Amino acid sequence: MADSLLLNEEQELLRESARGFCSERAPLSLHRKLRDSRNPDGFDRDLWRQMVELGWAGMAIPETCGGYGFGHTGLGLVLEETGRTLADSPLVATVLLGANAILETGNEAQKAELLPRIVAGELLLAFALDEHIVHDPGRIETAAVPRNGGFVLNGSKTFVLDGHVADRIVVAARIGGGSGDPENIGLFLVDAAAPGLEITRTIMVDGRNCANIVLNDVAVDAGALLGGSAVTPEALDRVLDIARIGLAAEMLGSIEEVFERTLDYLRQREQFGVPIGAFQALQHRAAEMYGEIELGKSLVRAALAALDDPASGATRIARLASAAKAKLSEVFFLVSNEGIQMHGGIGMTDEFDIGFFLKRARVAQQFLGDAGFHRDRYATLHSF
Amino acid sequence: MSGALEQFRAETRDWLEENCPASMRTPMPPEEVVWGGRDAEYANPDSKLWLERMAAKGWTCPLWPAEYGGGGLDSARAEVLAGELARIHARPALTSFGISMLGPVLLEYGSHEQRLEHLPKIVRGEIRWCQGYSEPGSGSDLASLNTRAELHGDHYVINGSKIWTSYADKADWIFCLVRTDFEAPKHQGISFILFDMASEGVSTKPIKLISGSSPFCETFFDDVKVPAGNIVGRLNDGWSIAKRLLQHERTMISGFGLAGGQAEGGGASETTVESIAMRYRGDTDKLSDPLLRDRIARFRIDSEAFALTSRRSAEESEGGGPNHISSMLKYYGCELNKRRCELLLEAAGNRALGWEGEGFDADELSLAREWLRSKANSIEGGTAEIQLNVIARRVLDLPDLTGILRGKR
């Protein structure tokens, strides 16, 4: 029997509470304030403490590991709501990427040490994978060479979300094999203060906080290697797919918000003596967007449900992850562009909020693979 | 799953094992589709057997009440039945506009007597129905229709003509929109009426289409006498029934969009766009044309998302019939099917462009015909543009320009 695509009562309540919290405590005006004040963290630490108190940091972590066991759907619903107000927080880097990397590839000792600290909001993480201008997990060249019972890391990373504030950085590095070899990749937990680590914050167009990282002979002990050995390509894919699906959920929230704001404007703005939303040229474009958004929502719901279903095979999850990330990237592109166009001149002003969604759209599209990357992967997964 | 439901599944499986003929578990060629009716023809005798057995259990219409000949199943059991039928790749025992369009509105608006008279015959495939909606001057502006029904004592006299009446030349009865109040505003003078196509004064003329086939007809009514009791619902209130029926029709047509692949991604079926493309292009593990490959991937993702959305929509309405999403599904499903046909045409190159004769096999010839036929998808049952209007107004709550201008006049 296929998983239901509807939310249960508990999930509906969770979403309502997350929506209420975001609109009250993390509205879009806070995102603007953080940007305007050039906040060094890029997020509000007090707000993060409140999110942690709500259990958001442990949402998808099983109760046996100190979390709250709301599953990937639970975390996805929270991300959908933070996406609506573009709330800045460590949720994506620390919880979606970092915690899941530890949960999926760490050994028992690593999980026991790290996960409860994440749930308690005591530890911020970043996930350093990409080395090129586009996402390409198949081309990792950062090297990890065994030395003195540990490893020495050399290489450089880019587009590392929250890299400038993380306490520990999960670095993907090659233990053996050559560039392009999907095997022999290790995930290393590197202390942000480690000698030889150079972290440079990069301020992105959407205000999302990334960093470039250079590793010059960074020495780590053997216990820093998650799981004690290289990760299988399947395990690395699963970590990335969980993050892609969560990101797609966040994108869905942003898309719904920008669409609703645009519809409101179409109903209110008058030209030629009538609301512009009465014009068929705009109505049809809005109706087409509605269809695309509904399709995107179904993919997000199905992908989250598949992650929470223990019977889902790796191929099914990979296909849904790529379908969701490809589709949501396209829809966010469409809806953010139309949002600006349909707002006309006012949409071009910094004072108006709609432009924030356009900026977030492009960063979210690039992160963890754009639509072209995922359509190629989807085709390969379907053997064509 | 509950024990009772499991037991129903086991019984259903056993019954199907015993009663579904082997040839009814094979892919159905178009000429073997069973439409029923007084003059029903069965290219395969097993089709008749299969229909009779399914109809005896009411399973051609599993959700309809047993009192009207239906299966009387709840939605959970109907889902089990559908699952078991799919499991053995059983053909639909009966395809009919009575099942997909008329039946649901009779259950909602018809009198007990009307249901008793018509529904069991639909379940058993005894009467084949056609739809009298569009007229030569009334396409997208359907409510402007001019076919007149005038009351003479205990019956109406109907005059006018319909167009694009699917299979009117093969149908036994028609459900028809007629004008019964000639003074009222256009939406308020229409009634929904049922009559026998064998009545005196009814004639039909098939229309040849660009695909070469003639599924549609012109239908003429010349002083056709119809008993007054054949009106469904209230006199002059036919427009609300007409719109409701259109929702059912759109849900049926949106099913075309499911042809591109099932939600779960399926296996390497021989009929998927990508497998046909690879066969024609001589590619083995990867499509060599990267642009075609990308377009097929985008199509496949949209098909998968569409199938999931159809399922979500059904779950949201919990078997309560079409909901606000039905116009969107109709619009998107038709666009998807047109995309599928265009991709197949492109994938098979000049092999897909044959019209007739020896140079092409039957599958190749059907590629071109199916592609031509698909162009009607976004016209029939309300054009793509009408669906977008409905979505904008009813779902997105955008203002109605016509109404605003009327108010200002």
Interface residues (C-beta under 8 A of the other chain):
Chain A: M1 A2 S4 L5 L6 L263 L266 R267 G273 V274 P275 G277 A278 F279 Q280 L282 Q283 H284 A286 A287 E288 Y290 G291 E294 L295 G296 K297 S298 L299 R301 A302 R316 R319 A323 A326 K327 G372 R375 D376 Y378 A379 T380 H382 S383 F384
Chain B: M1 A263 E264 G265 A268 E274 S275 A277 M278 D285 K286 L287 R293 D294 I296 A297 R298 R300 I301 D302 E304 A305 F306 L308 T309 R311 R312 E315 E316 I325 M328 Y331 Y332 E385 Q387 L388 N389 I391 A392 R393 V395 L396 D397 L398 P399 D400 L401 I404 L405 K408
